[in-house]
Amino acid sequence: MYGASHVSSFDHRCLYRLKQQNATVKIGLLLNLQVVNLTGYLQMFSPFAVHSLHPHYSLVQMKEIKQWLYAGLQVYPYVVNKAAVANRMKEIGASGVIADASPRDLR
């Protein structure tokens, strides 16, 4: 049996429409910029829940990750293809990473 699936995209309107069709699907927002008011932005998905944030790894800091985790979101920075970056994301509290490399290559 496979683990839980998540759908993530830069097209957040598409994710919203997907939730309208199936509210049980877990969605993750790919982010390539810093959102000024993330709490307000996430409220636009109401009544649906956003499961996770997928910001570019260069955009995240420990303080933000802690805030997002506290808000109930998982945080999976992308695209992490170097062990040093993967280790840094782990150190600052990311839930995991999105990579193009195999886990063996990130050691």
N, CA, C and O atoms as a GROMACS GRO file, in nm:
protein
  428
    1MET      N    1   0.084  -0.118   0.000
    1MET     CA    2   0.000   0.000   0.000
    1MET      C    3   0.088   0.124   0.000
    1MET      O    4   0.190   0.129   0.069
    2TYR      N    5   0.050   0.222  -0.077
    2TYR     CA    6   0.124   0.346  -0.086
    2TYR      C    7   0.085   0.441   0.025
    2TYR      O    8  -0.025   0.432   0.081
    3GLY      N    9   0.176   0.532   0.058
    3GLY     CA   10   0.148   0.634   0.157
    3GLY      C   11   0.052   0.738   0.100
    3GLY      O   12   0.010   0.728  -0.016
    4ALA      N   13   0.019   0.833   0.180
    4ALA     CA   14  -0.074   0.938   0.140
    4ALA      C   15  -0.016   1.018   0.024
    4ALA      O   16   0.103   1.048   0.022
    5SER      N   17  -0.100   1.053  -0.070
    5SER     CA   18  -0.059   1.135  -0.183
    5SER      C   19  -0.093   1.280  -0.157
    5SER      O   20  -0.189   1.312  -0.087
    6HIS      N   21  -0.013   1.367  -0.216
    6HIS     CA   22  -0.034   1.510  -0.207
    6HIS      C   23  -0.026   1.565  -0.349
    6HIS      O   24   0.048   1.514  -0.433
    7VAL      N   25  -0.102   1.669  -0.374
    7VAL     CA   26  -0.094   1.738  -0.502
    7VAL      C   27  -0.040   1.876  -0.475
    7VAL      O   28  -0.090   1.947  -0.387
    8SER      N   29   0.062   1.915  -0.549
    8SER     CA   30   0.120   2.045  -0.529
    8SER      C   31   0.139   2.112  -0.663
    8SER      O   32   0.163   2.047  -0.765
    9SER      N   33   0.126   2.245  -0.661
    9SER     CA   34   0.134   2.320  -0.787
    9SER      C   35   0.162   2.466  -0.758
    9SER      O   36   0.135   2.516  -0.648
   10PHE      N   37   0.218   2.534  -0.857
   10PHE     CA   38   0.228   2.680  -0.853
   10PHE      C   39   0.094   2.743  -0.887
   10PHE      O   40   0.069   2.860  -0.854
   11ASP      N   41   0.007   2.667  -0.952
   11ASP     CA   42  -0.126   2.717  -0.991
   11ASP      C   43  -0.223   2.692  -0.876
   11ASP      O   44  -0.286   2.586  -0.868
   12HIS      N   45  -0.234   2.789  -0.789
   12HIS     CA   46  -0.316   2.773  -0.669
   12HIS      C   47  -0.465   2.772  -0.699
   12HIS      O   48  -0.542   2.714  -0.623
   13ARG      N   49  -0.506   2.836  -0.807
   13ARG     CA   50  -0.648   2.829  -0.847
   13ARG      C   51  -0.684   2.686  -0.883
   13ARG      O   52  -0.793   2.639  -0.852
   14CYS      N   53  -0.592   2.619  -0.949
   14CYS     CA   54  -0.615   2.478  -0.986
   14CYS      C   55  -0.629   2.392  -0.861
   14CYS      O   56  -0.714   2.303  -0.855
   15LEU      N   57  -0.546   2.418  -0.761
   15LEU     CA   58  -0.555   2.343  -0.635
   15LEU      C   59  -0.688   2.368  -0.566
   15LEU      O   60  -0.747   2.276  -0.509
   16TYR      N   61  -0.733   2.491  -0.570
   16TYR     CA   62  -0.862   2.524  -0.509
   16TYR      C   63  -0.975   2.448  -0.581
   16TYR      O   64  -1.063   2.391  -0.516
   17ARG      N   65  -0.972   2.448  -0.712
   17ARG     CA   66  -1.075   2.375  -0.788
   17ARG      C   67  -1.069   2.226  -0.759
   17ARG      O   68  -1.172   2.159  -0.752
   18LEU      N   69  -0.948   2.174  -0.742
   18LEU     CA   70  -0.934   2.033  -0.708
   18LEU      C   71  -1.000   2.004  -0.573
   18LEU      O   72  -1.070   1.904  -0.559
   19LYS      N   73  -0.978   2.092  -0.475
   19LYS     CA   74  -1.042   2.074  -0.344
   19LYS      C   75  -1.194   2.082  -0.354
   19LYS      O   76  -1.265   2.014  -0.281
   20GLN      N   77  -1.245   2.166  -0.445
   20GLN     CA   78  -1.390   2.174  -0.466
   20GLN      C   79  -1.443   2.040  -0.516
   20GLN      O   80  -1.554   2.000  -0.482
   21GLN      N   81  -1.364   1.972  -0.598
   21GLN     CA   82  -1.405   1.843  -0.652
   21GLN      C   83  -1.388   1.730  -0.551
   21GLN      O   84  -1.468   1.636  -0.548
   22ASN      N   85  -1.283   1.740  -0.469
   22ASN     CA   86  -1.254   1.634  -0.372
   22ASN      C   87  -1.185   1.697  -0.252
   22ASN      O   88  -1.063   1.716  -0.252
   23ALA      N   89  -1.260   1.729  -0.151
   23ALA     CA   90  -1.208   1.800  -0.033
   23ALA      C   91  -1.108   1.717   0.047
   23ALA      O   92  -1.037   1.773   0.131
   24THR      N   93  -1.101   1.586   0.023
   24THR     CA   94  -1.010   1.502   0.101
   24THR      C   95  -0.867   1.501   0.045
   24THR      O   96  -0.776   1.454   0.113
   25VAL      N   97  -0.847   1.551  -0.076
   25VAL     CA   98  -0.714   1.555  -0.136
   25VAL      C   99  -0.627   1.652  -0.056
   25VAL      O  100  -0.669   1.763  -0.025
   26LYS      N  101  -0.506   1.610  -0.024
   26LYS     CA  102  -0.412   1.698   0.046
   26LYS      C  103  -0.338   1.781  -0.059
   26LYS      O  104  -0.282   1.728  -0.155
   27ILE      N  105  -0.338   1.913  -0.036
   27ILE     CA  106  -0.271   2.000  -0.131
   27ILE      C  107  -0.153   2.072  -0.066
   27ILE      O  108  -0.152   2.098   0.055
   28GLY      N  109  -0.054   2.101  -0.149
   28GLY     CA  110   0.062   2.177  -0.107
   28GLY      C  111   0.085   2.291  -0.204
   28GLY      O  112   0.081   2.272  -0.326
   29LEU      N  113   0.110   2.409  -0.150
   29LEU     CA  114   0.130   2.527  -0.233
   29LEU      C  115   0.277   2.544  -0.265
   29LEU      O  116   0.359   2.568  -0.176
   30LEU      N  117   0.312   2.532  -0.393
   30LEU     CA  118   0.448   2.564  -0.434
   30LEU      C  119   0.461   2.715  -0.436
   30LEU      O  120   0.376   2.786  -0.490
   31LEU      N  121   0.568   2.765  -0.375
   31LEU     CA  122   0.589   2.910  -0.364
   31LEU      C  123   0.728   2.945  -0.414
   31LEU      O  124   0.828   2.886  -0.371
   32ASN      N  125   0.734   3.041  -0.505
   32ASN     CA  126   0.864   3.089  -0.551
   32ASN      C  127   0.884   3.235  -0.516
   32ASN      O  128   0.969   3.304  -0.573
   33LEU      N  129   0.804   3.283  -0.420
   33LEU     CA  130   0.816   3.419  -0.369
   33LEU      C  131   0.767   3.421  -0.226
   33LEU      O  132   0.701   3.328  -0.180
   34GLN      N  133   0.800   3.527  -0.156
   34GLN     CA  134   0.755   3.539  -0.018
   34GLN      C  135   0.620   3.609  -0.017
   34GLN      O  136   0.605   3.717  -0.075
   35VAL      N  137   0.524   3.549   0.050
   35VAL     CA  138   0.390   3.605   0.060
   35VAL      C  139   0.388   3.701   0.178
   35VAL      O  140   0.432   3.667   0.287
   36VAL      N  141   0.337   3.822   0.155
   36VAL     CA  142   0.336   3.924   0.259
   36VAL      C  143   0.251   3.883   0.378
   36VAL      O  144   0.293   3.897   0.493
   37ASN      N  145   0.132   3.831   0.351
   37ASN     CA  146   0.039   3.793   0.457
   37ASN      C  147  -0.007   3.650   0.430
   37ASN      O  148  -0.115   3.628   0.374
   38LEU      N  149   0.074   3.554   0.469
   38LEU     CA  150   0.043   3.414   0.439
   38LEU      C  151  -0.086   3.370   0.505
   38LEU      O  152  -0.163   3.295   0.445
   39THR      N  153  -0.110   3.414   0.627
   39THR     CA  154  -0.233   3.376   0.697
   39THR      C  155  -0.355   3.421   0.617
   39THR      O  156  -0.449   3.344   0.598
   40GLY      N  157  -0.353   3.544   0.571
   40GLY     CA  158  -0.463   3.596   0.489
   40GLY      C  159  -0.476   3.521   0.358
   40GLY      O  160  -0.586   3.492   0.311
   41TYR      N  161  -0.362   3.488   0.299
   41TYR     CA  162  -0.363   3.415   0.172
   41TYR      C  163  -0.426   3.277   0.192
   41TYR      O  164  -0.507   3.234   0.110
   42LEU      N  165  -0.388   3.209   0.298
   42LEU     CA  166  -0.442   3.075   0.324
   42LEU      C  167  -0.592   3.080   0.352
   42LEU      O  168  -0.663   2.984   0.321
   43GLN      N  169  -0.641   3.189   0.408
   43GLN     CA  170  -0.784   3.203   0.434
   43GLN      C  171  -0.864   3.205   0.305
   43GLN      O  172  -0.983   3.172   0.305
   44MET      N  173  -0.801   3.242   0.196
   44MET     CA  174  -0.872   3.242   0.067
   44MET      C  175  -0.906   3.100   0.022
   44MET      O  176  -0.988   3.082  -0.068
   45PHE      N  177  -0.844   2.999   0.083
   45PHE     CA  178  -0.875   2.861   0.048
   45PHE      C  179  -0.994   2.808   0.127
   45PHE      O  180  -1.042   2.697   0.102
   46SER      N  181  -1.043   2.885   0.221
   46SER     CA  182  -1.156   2.846   0.304
   46SER      C  183  -1.274   2.811   0.215
   46SER      O  184  -1.300   2.882   0.118
   47PRO      N  185  -1.345   2.707   0.245
   47PRO     CA  186  -1.344   2.626   0.367
   47PRO      C  187  -1.247   2.508   0.361
   47PRO      O  188  -1.252   2.419   0.446
   48PHE      N  189  -1.159   2.508   0.263
   48PHE     CA  190  -1.070   2.394   0.245
   48PHE      C  191  -0.936   2.416   0.316
   48PHE      O  192  -0.892   2.529   0.335
   49ALA      N  193  -0.875   2.306   0.355
   49ALA     CA  194  -0.747   2.312   0.426
   49ALA      C  195  -0.631   2.297   0.329
   49ALA      O  196  -0.637   2.219   0.233
   50VAL      N  197  -0.527   2.371   0.354
   50VAL     CA  198  -0.399   2.353   0.285
   50VAL      C  199  -0.314   2.266   0.376
   50VAL      O  200  -0.297   2.298   0.494
   51HIS      N  201  -0.261   2.159   0.323
   51HIS     CA  202  -0.183   2.065   0.403
   51HIS      C  203  -0.040   2.110   0.422
   51HIS      O  204   0.016   2.098   0.532
   52SER      N  205   0.021   2.164   0.315
   52SER     CA  206   0.164   2.195   0.325
   52SER      C  207   0.203   2.311   0.234
   52SER      O  208   0.135   2.346   0.138
   53LEU      N  209   0.318   2.368   0.271
   53LEU     CA  210   0.380   2.472   0.190
   53LEU      C  211   0.506   2.414   0.130
   53LEU      O  212   0.580   2.340   0.195
   54HIS      N  213   0.531   2.450   0.004
   54HIS     CA  214   0.649   2.401  -0.066
   54HIS      C  215   0.725   2.522  -0.123
   54HIS      O  216   0.723   2.546  -0.244
   55PRO      N  217   0.792   2.598  -0.035
   55PRO     CA  218   0.866   2.715  -0.082
   55PRO      C  219   1.001   2.675  -0.140
   55PRO      O  220   1.055   2.569  -0.106
   56HIS      N  221   1.056   2.760  -0.227
   56HIS     CA  222   1.193   2.737  -0.272
   56HIS      C  223   1.282   2.743  -0.149
   56HIS      O  224   1.263   2.829  -0.062
   57TYR      N  225   1.378   2.653  -0.140
   57TYR     CA  226   1.459   2.644  -0.019
   57TYR      C  227   1.529   2.774   0.015
   57TYR      O  228   1.557   2.800   0.132
   58SER      N  229   1.558   2.856  -0.084
   58SER     CA  230   1.630   2.982  -0.057
   58SER      C  231   1.541   3.085   0.013
   58SER      O  232   1.591   3.188   0.060
   59LEU      N  233   1.411   3.060   0.019
   59LEU     CA  234   1.317   3.156   0.077
   59LEU      C  235   1.285   3.130   0.223
   59LEU      O  236   1.220   3.213   0.287
   60VAL      N  237   1.329   3.018   0.277
   60VAL     CA  238   1.283   2.982   0.412
   60VAL      C  239   1.389   3.008   0.519
   60VAL      O  240   1.509   2.991   0.497
   61GLN      N  241   1.338   3.048   0.633
   61GLN     CA  242   1.420   3.069   0.752
   61GLN      C  243   1.356   2.989   0.866
   61GLN      O  244   1.239   2.954   0.860
   62MET      N  245   1.433   2.962   0.968
   62MET     CA  246   1.384   2.882   1.081
   62MET      C  247   1.260   2.945   1.144
   62MET      O  248   1.165   2.874   1.177
   63LYS      N  249   1.259   3.076   1.160
   63LYS     CA  250   1.146   3.144   1.223
   63LYS      C  251   1.017   3.118   1.146
   63LYS      O  252   0.913   3.090   1.205
   64GLU      N  253   1.025   3.126   1.013
   64GLU     CA  254   0.906   3.103   0.931
   64GLU      C  255   0.861   2.958   0.941
   64GLU      O  256   0.742   2.931   0.956
   65ILE      N  257   0.954   2.866   0.933
   65ILE     CA  258   0.918   2.725   0.941
   65ILE      C  259   0.848   2.697   1.074
   65ILE      O  260   0.746   2.627   1.076
   66LYS      N  261   0.899   2.750   1.182
   66LYS     CA  262   0.836   2.728   1.312
   66LYS      C  263   0.695   2.785   1.313
   66LYS      O  264   0.603   2.721   1.366
   67GLN      N  265   0.675   2.903   1.255
   67GLN     CA  266   0.542   2.963   1.249
   67GLN      C  267   0.447   2.877   1.166
   67GLN      O  268   0.332   2.855   1.206
   68TRP      N  269   0.494   2.828   1.054
   68TRP     CA  270   0.410   2.747   0.966
   68TRP      C  271   0.375   2.615   1.031
   68TRP      O  272   0.260   2.570   1.024
   69LEU      N  273   0.472   2.552   1.094
   69LEU     CA  274   0.444   2.426   1.164
   69LEU      C  275   0.345   2.449   1.278
   69LEU      O  276   0.254   2.368   1.298
   70TYR      N  277   0.362   2.557   1.352
   70TYR     CA  278   0.271   2.591   1.461
   70TYR      C  279   0.129   2.611   1.408
   70TYR      O  280   0.032   2.580   1.477
   71ALA      N  281   0.118   2.664   1.287
   71ALA     CA  282  -0.013   2.686   1.225
   71ALA      C  283  -0.073   2.556   1.171
   71ALA      O  284  -0.184   2.557   1.117
   72GLY      N  285  -0.002   2.445   1.184
   72GLY     CA  286  -0.055   2.316   1.140
   72GLY      C  287  -0.017   2.276   0.999
   72GLY      O  288  -0.071   2.179   0.946
   73LEU      N  289   0.074   2.349   0.938
   73LEU     CA  290   0.118   2.318   0.802
   73LEU      C  291   0.246   2.236   0.805
   73LEU      O  292   0.329   2.253   0.893
   74GLN      N  293   0.260   2.148   0.709
   74GLN     CA  294   0.387   2.080   0.687
   74GLN      C  295   0.468   2.170   0.592
   74GLN      O  296   0.410   2.246   0.514
   75VAL      N  297   0.600   2.161   0.599
   75VAL     CA  298   0.686   2.245   0.516
   75VAL      C  299   0.787   2.157   0.444
   75VAL      O  300   0.871   2.092   0.507
   76TYR      N  301   0.779   2.156   0.310
   76TYR     CA  302   0.868   2.077   0.226
   76TYR      C  303   0.934   2.169   0.123
   76TYR      O  304   0.880   2.187   0.014
   77PRO      N  305   1.050   2.227   0.155
   77PRO     CA  306   1.118   2.313   0.059
   77PRO      C  307   1.160   2.234  -0.066
   77PRO      O  308   1.188   2.115  -0.060
   78TYR      N  309   1.163   2.304  -0.177
   78TYR     CA  310   1.206   2.244  -0.304
   78TYR      C  311   1.323   2.325  -0.357
   78TYR      O  312   1.356   2.425  -0.294
   79VAL      N  313   1.382   2.294  -0.458
   79VAL     CA  314   1.427   2.168  -0.507
   79VAL      C  315   1.564   2.148  -0.443
   79VAL      O  316   1.660   2.217  -0.478
   80VAL      N  317   1.571   2.056  -0.352
   80VAL     CA  318   1.690   2.034  -0.271
   80VAL      C  319   1.766   1.915  -0.329
   80VAL      O  320   1.725   1.801  -0.314
   81ASN      N  321   1.877   1.943  -0.394
   81ASN     CA  322   1.954   1.837  -0.459
   81ASN      C  323   2.096   1.825  -0.406
   81ASN      O  324   2.178   1.756  -0.465
   82LYS      N  325   2.125   1.892  -0.296
   82LYS     CA  326   2.258   1.883  -0.236
   82LYS      C  327   2.243   1.845  -0.089
   82LYS      O  328   2.155   1.895  -0.019
   83ALA      N  329   2.330   1.757  -0.045
   83ALA     CA  330   2.325   1.709   0.093
   83ALA      C  331   2.335   1.824   0.192
   83ALA      O  332   2.266   1.824   0.294
   84ALA      N  333   2.420   1.920   0.165
   84ALA     CA  334   2.438   2.032   0.258
   84ALA      C  335   2.308   2.110   0.274
   84ALA      O  336   2.273   2.152   0.384
   85VAL      N  337   2.237   2.130   0.164
   85VAL     CA  338   2.110   2.203   0.170
   85VAL      C  339   2.005   2.118   0.241
   85VAL      O  340   1.929   2.170   0.322
   86ALA      N  341   2.001   1.989   0.212
   86ALA     CA  342   1.906   1.899   0.280
   86ALA      C  343   1.932   1.900   0.430
   86ALA      O  344   1.837   1.905   0.509
   87ASN      N  345   2.057   1.896   0.469
   87ASN     CA  346   2.091   1.899   0.612
   87ASN      C  347   2.050   2.031   0.675
   87ASN      O  348   1.999   2.033   0.787
   88ARG      N  349   2.070   2.140   0.604
   88ARG     CA  350   2.030   2.271   0.656
   88ARG      C  351   1.879   2.277   0.675
   88ARG      O  352   1.832   2.329   0.776
   89MET      N  353   1.802   2.226   0.579
   89MET     CA  354   1.656   2.227   0.590
   89MET      C  355   1.612   2.144   0.710
   89MET      O  356   1.518   2.181   0.780
   90LYS      N  357   1.679   2.033   0.734
   90LYS     CA  358   1.647   1.949   0.850
   90LYS      C  359   1.679   2.026   0.979
   90LYS      O  360   1.601   2.024   1.074
   91GLU      N  361   1.793   2.093   0.981
   91GLU     CA  362   1.835   2.168   1.100
   91GLU      C  363   1.736   2.279   1.136
   91GLU      O  364   1.713   2.306   1.254
   92ILE      N  365   1.679   2.343   1.035
   92ILE     CA  366   1.588   2.455   1.064
   92ILE      C  367   1.443   2.411   1.080
   92ILE      O  368   1.354   2.495   1.098
   93GLY      N  369   1.418   2.280   1.072
   93GLY     CA  370   1.288   2.228   1.108
   93GLY      C  371   1.194   2.189   0.997
   93GLY      O  372   1.076   2.162   1.024
   94ALA      N  373   1.240   2.186   0.873
   94ALA     CA  374   1.151   2.146   0.763
   94ALA      C  375   1.099   2.004   0.786
   94ALA      O  376   1.168   1.920   0.843
   95SER      N  377   0.977   1.979   0.740
   95SER     CA  378   0.915   1.848   0.754
   95SER      C  379   0.983   1.744   0.666
   95SER      O  380   0.980   1.625   0.696
   96GLY      N  381   1.043   1.790   0.558
   96GLY     CA  382   1.111   1.707   0.460
   96GLY      C  383   1.152   1.799   0.347
   96GLY      O  384   1.145   1.921   0.361
   97VAL      N  385   1.196   1.742   0.236
   97VAL     CA  386   1.234   1.822   0.121
   97VAL      C  387   1.179   1.759  -0.006
   97VAL      O  388   1.147   1.640  -0.010
   98ILE      N  389   1.170   1.840  -0.109
   98ILE     CA  390   1.136   1.793  -0.243
   98ILE      C  391   1.265   1.800  -0.322
   98ILE      O  392   1.330   1.904  -0.328
   99ALA      N  393   1.302   1.688  -0.383
   99ALA     CA  394   1.431   1.680  -0.453
   99ALA      C  395   1.414   1.614  -0.589
   99ALA      O  396   1.320   1.539  -0.614
  100ASP      N  397   1.508   1.646  -0.676
  100ASP     CA  398   1.518   1.576  -0.805
  100ASP      C  399   1.617   1.460  -0.794
  100ASP      O  400   1.623   1.374  -0.882
  101ALA      N  401   1.693   1.458  -0.686
  101ALA     CA  402   1.794   1.356  -0.664
  101ALA      C  403   1.737   1.246  -0.576
  101ALA      O  404   1.639   1.267  -0.504
  102SER      N  405   1.798   1.130  -0.583
  102SER     CA  406   1.753   1.021  -0.496
  102SER      C  407   1.802   1.047  -0.354
  102SER      O  408   1.901   1.117  -0.335
  103PRO      N  409   1.734   0.992  -0.255
  103PRO     CA  410   1.779   1.010  -0.117
  103PRO      C  411   1.924   0.967  -0.095
  103PRO      O  412   1.995   1.026  -0.014
  104ARG      N  413   1.967   0.867  -0.166
  104ARG     CA  414   2.106   0.818  -0.155
  104ARG      C  415   2.205   0.927  -0.197
  104ARG      O  416   2.314   0.938  -0.140
  105ASP      N  417   2.167   1.008  -0.298
  105ASP     CA  418   2.255   1.114  -0.346
  105ASP      C  419   2.258   1.235  -0.253
  105ASP      O  420   2.345   1.321  -0.266
  106LEU      N  421   2.163   1.242  -0.159
  106LEU     CA  422   2.157   1.355  -0.066
  106LEU      C  423   2.231   1.327   0.064
  106LEU      O  424   2.230   1.411   0.155
  107ARG      N  425   2.294   1.213   0.075
  107ARG     CA  426   2.365   1.179   0.199
  107ARG      C  427   2.498   1.248   0.205
  107ARG      O  428   2.572   1.231   0.302
   0.00000   0.00000   0.00000
